[in-house]
Amino acid sequence: MAEEYVSGFAGLIGRPNAGKSTLLNRLVGRKIAIMSDKPQTTRNKILGVLTTDSYQIVFLDTPGIHKPQHQLGEYMVAVARNTLAEVDVVLYVVDAAVSPGAGEEYIIAQLKEVATPKILILNKIDLVDTATLDQREEFFQARLDFKAVQAVSALAGTNVAALPEIISSFLPPGPQYYPPDMVTDQPEKFVMAELIREQVLRVTREEVPHAVAVVVEEIAQRPNDYLYVDAVIYVERDSQKGIIIGQGGQRLKEIGTQARQEMEALLGSKIFLNLRVRVKKNWRQQELALRQLGYDRRLIQ
């Protein structure tokens, strides 16, 4: 281990759909955060750990900062804002393929109140030309003092490998907060629930946007080294339940098959996944329902 070992926390902040979760997975080398082309996919703060002989970076992936439309949205924004106060470096992830608007100006105003070193990450460079990329950088550089700027494609992996070295240069001397082989602190049930929710978003597309929550109720070891996983998909209306189940149960079967394969790849175990769908009316607007489904705002204040 190097004499001057450094360690610390790096918060990924940005608009919904900027590619923060894709970038986190790429940085830690494993899929720990779900990815979707729908904005506001991440709802909780996801922790990812990257450890080398010289540094340990603890990444905190946050929900995209946006104007909330319901209590779930308020929870998500509170999680993102709270992260700004507890990290050593802020990684401001921007979708370089989208012209900056009011949403970016809002985040910039939030970041101006924070003294923490900031790194601008211009993502999705595979979708823009050099002139556009230069314009994006000029826009953000004129508004905030960034310690570094890195243009990347998180999806393709372009220029991502250089990021950890840049980030570590702003971290203080410190210990390894987590074991070197650990990549996330999320409980197994949480990761499994997120993998199921990812497949719901993928399979249902625009029909059931974000009225979905998943709770893994039981994980049990079964004979022949099978892991039994019992999970419930919650929606807000009966019509959404029908959409997820699909004709003859085909959609629910597809969701279950894809989620099971993701779980098996992640855990290296054979999985028996039992999926059910239940209606919890208007759960995104009810504080008690939000707490029951794992979104408790009291824990982040």
N, C-alpha and C positions, 0 to 999 in steps of 0.2 A: 504494500500500500504506500502511496506517495506520502512524503513528510507533511506537506501542506494539503491535507485532504479537505475538500470543500463539499458542502451539502446544503440543500435548501429547497424551498417550495416555489414552483413556477405556475402561475394561474393563466389558463387559456380563456381569454375574454373576446367576445365579438358578437356580431349579429347572428340571428338564427340562420342556419344553412351556410355558414362561412367555411365549414369543413373542419371544425375543431376536433370532433370525435375521430374523424379519419386521420387527422394529424397525430392525435394521441396514440392511436393504435400503431401507426407507423413508427413513432418515436420509441415505444416500449417493445416493439417487435411482436406484439400479440394483440388479438382482438379482445379488448376489455370494455369498449364502449360501443353501443349500437350505432349503426350508420343508416341514414335514409335520405332520399332527396327531398323529403318534407321538412320544412323548418320546424324548430322547437322540438326536435327528437329527444335531446337530452333533457331530463327533468331534475335529476339530482346531481350533486357534485361527485364526479367520478375520479378516483385517485389512481394514478399510474406511476410506477417506480422504474427508473432507469439507473442501474448501478454499474460503475466501472472501477478500475483501480485508482482513479484520480478523483472521482466525484460521484455523488448520488443526487439525482434530481427527482423530486417528488412533484409530478404534474397533477394539477387539479383542473379537470375539464368541467366547464360550467354550462348551464342552460344559456341559450342566446338571450342577450338583453333586448327586450322588445316592450311595446306598450301592452300591458296585460288586459285581457278581456274577461277574465274570471279569476276566482280565488286560486286555482292551480297556477295560472299565469303569474299572479302576484307572488306566489311561493317561489316560482322558478327565477324571477327577477331578483328576489331577495337573496337567493342562494348565490347568484352571480355577483351581486354587489358586495355581499359579505366576504367573498373570496378576495376581493381587492385589499382588504384590511389585514390579511393573514399570510401574504406571500412575499417572497424576496424579490421576485421578478414578475412583471406582467407581460404576457405574450398576447399582443393584440392581433388577432387573426382576422384578416379582411379578404373578402371575395373580390379578387382583382378583376373579375369578369363583369362586375356590376358597378354602375356609376354610383359614387357616394351620395347619400341623400340625408334626410332628416334623422334616420336611424343611426347613421354613423356620427352625425353631429351630436346626437344625444349621448352616445358612448364617449366621445371625445370630451364632452363637458364633464362627465363622471371622472374620467381619467386625469383631467386637469387638477382635480382635488386630491390626487394621490401622488405622494413624493417617490414612490417605489420606481426603480428603473424600469423602463418600458422598451420592449423590442417589437418592432412592426414586422408582421409576417404577411406578405402579400401572397395569398394562396390562389390556386387554380391558374397558374401562369401558362398552362398548356392551352388555355382558352382565349388568350389575348396576345396581341402583337407587342413589340418592344415599345412603340410610341405610346400605346395605351398604358402599358406598365409604368413608363416614366411619368405619365400624367398622374396616375394613382399615387405613386410615391411622392410626387411634388405636393399633391393635395394634403396628404397626411403630415408630411414633414413641416408644412407651413403652419400646422395647427397644434402639433405636440412635439415635445423634445424627446426624440427616440435615441436610445444609446446605440442601437444597431437596427439594420433593416435586412431582411432576408426574403427573397422571392422564391417560392416553392410550388410544387404540385404535390400535395399530400397523397392524392390518389395514385399518381404515377411514381411517387418517391423522389422526384427531382429536387435536388439541393437539400433534402431533409437531413441527410447524414451530417451536414456541417452545423446544424442547429445546436445539438447538445454542447459542443465546445464553446459556442458563442454564449449560451445560457450560463454555463458553469463559470465563465469569467466574471460573472456578476454575483456569484454566491459566496457567502462567508465561510471561513474555516469551520468545520463541524464534523460530527460523527455520522455514521450510517444510521439513519432513523429506522430503517427496515432491513430485514435479512437480504443478502445479495441476490438470492434466487426468487425473491418476491416481486410480482409485477403489479398487484393491486391488493387493496385491503377490503374489497367488497366481499360480503358473504356469498357463499355458493348460491343460496336461494335468490339473492338479488341479481346476480349475473345470469342465472337461468331465466328468471322472469323477464329480464331485458332482452335476451335472445328470442324469447317467444314474442314479445311486443314488437321487435324488429320485423319478424315474419308477418305479423298481423298488418303492420304498415305496408309491407311490400306486397302482400297478396290482395289486400282490399283497396289499395291505391287511394283514390279520392273519396271513396264511399263512406269510410269510417275514419275521419282524419285523426283527431286526438282525443276522442271520447273513450279511449281504451286504457285500462290499467290491468296489470297481470300480477297475481299473487301466487307464489309457489307455497302450497300448504304443507307438503310432506316430501321428504327425501328419505328413502329407506333402502338398505342393501338387501337384495334378493338372491336366491340361489343362482348358481352359474355365473356369478360375478356381475349380475345385472343391477343397475341402480334404478329403483322405482321413483319416478317424479310425478307428483300429483299437483296440477296447477289449474287456476281459475282465471279466465279472461272476463273482466268486467267491462260492461258498456253502459250507456245512459238510457237507451231506448230499446224496446222490443224489436223494432225494425232493424237496428244495428246488429242485434243478436242473430237475426235471420241472415243478414249479409255475411257475417263471419262464418256461420255454419255452412251456408251455401246449399245448393240443390243436392239432396241426398247426402249431405255432410261432406261434400267434396272439398270445399274450401278449408274447413277445419282440419280435415285430413292432410291437406297440403301444408298448412301452417305447422301442424304437429310434426310432419315428416322432416321439413326443412329445419325446424327448431331443434329436433332431436339430433340431426346430423351435425349441427353447429355445436351442441353440447358434447357430443361424443368426440368431436375434433378437439375441443377445448380441454376436456377432462381425461380423455384417453380411456373411457369406460363405456360399456354398452349401456344404453338408456332405454327404459320403458317409460314413455311419456303418456300420462293420462290427462287429457285436456277437457275442460268444461267451460261453458259460457253462461254467465249470469248477468242480470240487469240490476244496476244500482242507480236509480233515476237521478239525473242531474248531479252526479257525484263531484264534478269539478267546481260546483258552486257551494258545496257544503263542507264546512270546516271539519265536522266529525268524520264524514266519509273520507276526506282527504287524509286525515290522520290514520284511519283504519287501513288505507291503501299505501301508507308509507311516506306521505308528504306532510310532515308536521312542521309548520312554520315556527313553532315555539322553540324548536331545537336549533334554529340558526340565528336567533336574536341575542 
